[in-house]
Amino acid sequence: MEAAKIKALHSVNYGEINHFFACHEPPFTLADIREFNAIYRRAYPALAPIERKRSEEWVDYLIDHVERPEWVGKIYGVV
């Protein structure tokens, strides 16, 4: 009998970003932002277009839920 091949719903890289938010709750601290930045910086270049869009939505969520508004500029990719 041949085993069925199951395709992942998302890449490992997107899984890391998703996992971050599964393990952290708002308000996001400066330590959370630094941890997220390390994951996002490494994962983002390898994401598929739909994963990039979803990841950018996670960044928006992070922005909206930081502990201190002045930390928003410390999020990777935010200017």
C-alpha positions as CSV (number, residue, x, y, z in Angstrom):
1,M,0.0,0.0,0.0
2,E,1.3,3.4,-0.9
3,A,1.3,6.1,1.7
4,A,-0.6,9.3,1.0
5,K,1.5,12.4,0.7
6,I,0.1,15.3,2.7
7,K,1.1,18.8,1.7
8,A,1.7,21.2,4.6
9,L,-0.8,24.0,4.9
10,H,2.0,26.5,5.4
11,S,5.8,26.5,5.4
12,V,8.0,25.9,8.4
13,N,9.0,29.6,8.2
14,Y,5.4,30.8,8.5
15,G,4.9,28.2,11.2
16,E,7.6,29.9,13.3
17,I,5.8,33.3,13.0
18,N,2.5,31.8,13.7
19,H,3.9,29.9,16.7
20,F,5.3,33.1,18.2
21,F,1.8,34.6,18.4
22,A,0.4,31.3,19.7
23,C,2.9,31.6,22.6
24,H,2.7,35.3,23.4
25,E,-0.1,37.5,24.4
26,P,-0.6,41.3,24.4
27,P,0.6,43.6,25.5
28,F,3.8,42.8,23.7
29,T,7.0,43.8,25.6
30,L,10.3,45.0,24.2
31,A,11.6,41.4,24.8
32,D,8.7,40.1,22.7
33,I,9.5,42.5,19.9
34,R,13.2,41.5,19.9
35,E,12.2,37.8,19.8
36,F,9.7,38.4,17.0
37,N,12.3,40.5,15.0
38,A,14.7,37.6,15.1
39,I,12.1,35.2,13.8
40,Y,10.6,37.5,11.2
41,R,14.0,38.7,9.8
42,R,15.0,35.1,9.2
43,A,11.7,33.8,8.0
44,Y,10.3,36.5,5.8
45,P,12.5,36.2,2.7
46,A,11.6,32.5,2.3
47,L,7.8,33.0,2.6
48,A,5.3,32.4,-0.2
49,P,3.3,35.5,-1.3
50,I,0.2,34.5,0.7
51,E,2.4,33.8,3.8
52,R,4.0,37.2,3.4
53,K,0.6,38.8,3.4
54,R,-0.5,36.9,6.5
55,S,2.8,37.7,8.2
56,E,2.3,41.4,7.5
57,E,-1.1,41.1,9.1
58,W,0.6,39.7,12.2
59,V,3.0,42.7,12.2
60,D,0.0,45.0,12.2
61,Y,-1.4,43.0,15.1
62,L,1.9,43.4,17.0
63,I,1.9,47.2,16.2
64,D,-1.6,47.5,17.6
65,H,-0.8,45.7,20.8
66,V,2.6,46.8,22.0
67,E,3.0,47.7,25.6
68,R,4.4,51.2,24.8
69,P,3.6,53.0,21.6
70,E,7.2,54.3,21.3
71,W,8.4,50.7,20.7
72,V,6.5,50.4,17.4
73,G,9.6,51.8,15.6
74,K,11.6,48.9,17.0
75,I,9.6,46.3,15.1
76,Y,11.5,44.9,12.1
77,G,10.3,46.5,8.9
78,V,8.4,49.3,10.5
79,V,9.7,52.8,9.7
